[in-house]
């Protein structure tokens, strides 16, 4: 299986190099990349992952384990004790 993967990778690199050897194709790809980069530079995308709530921001700042522990505490409180 490893050799097959290597050959597929090599074939992909060769096909990509052959496609990009023409100037017109390079310009098309560059134009598409420029469009994609303009979409990614919007303020909406830049502010993703920044929580608005102070408590949520503190949880993100302290790390992922805090949110997991918080969720587990809520689950323990909601389950009836025997």
C-alpha positions as CSV (number, residue, x, y, z in Angstrom):
1,X,0.0,0.0,0.0
2,X,2.9,2.4,0.7
3,X,4.3,2.1,-2.8
4,X,0.9,2.8,-4.4
5,X,0.5,5.9,-2.3
6,X,4.0,7.2,-3.3
7,X,3.2,6.6,-7.0
8,X,-0.1,8.4,-6.7
9,X,1.7,11.3,-5.0
10,X,4.4,11.4,-7.7
11,X,1.8,11.3,-10.4
12,X,-0.1,14.2,-8.8
13,X,3.1,16.3,-8.6
14,X,3.9,15.6,-12.2
15,X,0.4,16.4,-13.4
16,X,0.5,19.7,-11.3
17,X,3.8,20.7,-12.8
18,X,2.6,19.9,-16.3
19,X,-0.5,22.0,-15.7
20,X,1.4,24.9,-14.2
21,X,4.0,24.9,-16.9
22,X,1.7,27.1,-19.1
23,X,1.6,30.8,-18.2
24,X,-2.2,31.1,-18.7
25,X,-2.8,28.3,-16.2
26,X,-0.5,29.9,-13.7
27,X,-2.5,33.2,-14.0
28,X,-5.8,31.4,-13.5
29,X,-4.6,29.7,-10.3
30,X,-3.1,33.0,-9.0
31,X,-6.4,34.8,-9.6
32,X,-8.3,32.1,-7.8
33,X,-5.9,32.2,-4.8
34,X,-6.2,36.0,-4.7
35,X,-10.0,35.8,-4.6
36,X,-9.8,33.2,-1.8
37,X,-7.4,35.3,0.2
38,X,-9.7,38.4,0.0
39,X,-12.6,36.3,1.4
40,X,-10.4,35.1,4.3
41,X,-9.3,38.6,5.2
42,X,-12.8,39.9,6.2
43,X,-13.4,41.1,9.7
44,X,-16.0,38.3,10.2
45,X,-13.3,35.6,9.6
46,X,-10.7,37.5,11.7
47,X,-13.1,37.5,14.7
48,X,-14.1,33.9,14.6
49,X,-13.2,32.1,17.8
50,X,-13.2,35.2,19.9
51,X,-16.1,34.8,22.4
52,X,-18.2,37.8,23.2
53,X,-19.2,36.6,26.7
54,X,-16.7,37.3,29.4
55,X,-17.2,33.9,31.0
56,X,-16.7,32.1,27.7
57,X,-13.6,34.2,27.0
58,X,-12.2,33.1,30.4
59,X,-12.9,29.5,29.6
60,X,-11.1,29.8,26.3
61,X,-8.2,31.6,28.0
62,X,-7.7,28.9,30.6
63,X,-7.7,26.1,28.1
64,X,-9.8,23.3,26.8
65,X,-9.9,21.3,30.0
66,X,-11.8,24.0,31.8
67,X,-14.7,23.8,29.4
68,X,-14.7,20.0,29.6
69,X,-14.8,20.1,33.4
70,X,-17.6,22.6,33.4
71,X,-19.6,20.4,31.1
72,X,-19.0,17.4,33.2
73,X,-20.1,19.3,36.4
74,X,-23.3,20.3,34.7
75,X,-23.9,16.7,33.6
76,X,-23.4,15.4,37.2
77,X,-25.8,18.0,38.6
78,X,-28.5,17.1,36.1
79,X,-28.4,13.3,36.8
80,X,-30.4,12.1,39.8
81,X,-28.4,10.5,42.6
82,X,-29.4,6.9,43.6
